[in-house]
Amino acid sequence: MKEITILHPFTPQAAGVVEQSVPTYHSQPHVKAMERLAKEEHFNCSMEYFTPRLWSYTKTKGLLKWVFYPVRLSLNGDHKKWKKQKSSACLKAYSKDIPDVSIVNMSGHSNPFSLELAKIILQKKKSYIAMLGGQHYSDTPANRAYYKQAHHILVHTRMQKAAMEDLELFKGLDIRVFPLGVDCSVFKPAESKSKTLKPELLYVGRIVDWKRVHLAIQTVKTLRDNGFKDVVLNIIGPTSSEAYLETLKQDIKKYKLENHVHFLGHKEHAELPKYFQEADLFLLPSDKETFGMVMIEAMACGTPVAGMDCPGGPADVITSGVDGILATPETYDEAILNICRNQEALKTMSEQARLTTEQSYSLDATYQVLKSSVLSAIKTNS
């Protein structure tokens, strides 16, 4: 039986994810597609990560297994930085019993571990697929070899693919778009929703400075100061920077927004639909998003997204003024204020957001690309 794995060569903690929640929270489009691959193609499929624990361990849920390899500890603390993490246990496992196809999920900078793993995979005459996130790349001889020797490369947006094709690093390589789909039967609009616009705003993601949550808080102040006295912002997600969290709390106190902004902490993935459904607008103020699965989940629930007009994720998904909002950091709060003043336009935007998701971001689209990728790599191995 063929062995297929998606390897995330970092600890969930380093990516801002609670480790015990990984099977039901992280990379859910990949999980759903891998479950279907296991069922329809009868492959053994696994999702793999590193762990700060001292020993490897495995979890099984349905047709999938999750494998966790101990991260290599380092005195200088590099084991806490996801791009620099390594696992001797993972390398040893692959040297002994290698999957038929390995999909390696790493940023465009790659990392020493991925390069070392690729050598083992090729020595064993198997294939690896490089799955890339992020908008920045390191053009080094080692990375050129890594991408050239990959069976192909997977990215999540058309804009990312187009940008990569203009770079010498990726010239002539097979780059495929692997759309991240959402289960539209779970993430769906509420059957009934209050017609009173508070508005209720929502942010879901890590609390860290590059996510720019402070722009969401500034937006609450702008709305409050312009007549929306009941505006609410719910913030869901783990804290990756205590210092940044403290800065946000100081802003809330300075603007007297204690009754308007609520930190709800981590929520399990299955809990998220109700928060998306209740929100009038989903805020995605970071300009470093390459896709943002929460954006698609919000839109599937009929909640328009206010994102940044920058290369990558939001601009590749949202048509500004139609199914969401694209703005700049300088105009972000004003753009949201304007749409909140036009409830009819917001209602139309909500309906269109759901339609966009149904048409372009289904789980079936995710599965078909995964299946094609894996089967083509297996054929090369034969």
URLIN-V567616 format. One line per field, one symbol per residue. ss: DSSP state (H for helix, E for strand, L for the rest). A space follows every 50 residues. Layout:
BEGIN
ss: ???
END
This chain:
BEGIN
ss: LLEEEEEEEEELHHHLLLHHHHHHHLLHHHHHHHHHHHHHHLLEEEEEEE ELLLLLEEEEELLEEEEEEELLLLLLLHHHLHHHLLLHHHHHHHHHLLLL EEEEEEELLLLHHHHHHHHHHHHLLLEEEEEEELLLLLLLHHHHHHHHHL LLEEELLHHHHHHHHLLHHHLLLLEEELLLLELLLLLLLLLLLLLLLLLE EEEELLELHHHLHHHHHHHHHHHHHLLLLLLEEEEELLELLHHHHHHHHH HHHHHLLLLLEEEEELLLHHHHHHHHHHLLEEELLLLLLLLLHHHHHHHH LLLLEEEELLLLHHHHHLLELLLEEEELLLLHHHHHHHHHLLHHHHHHHH HHHHHHHHHHLEHHHHHHHHHHHHHHHHHHHL
END
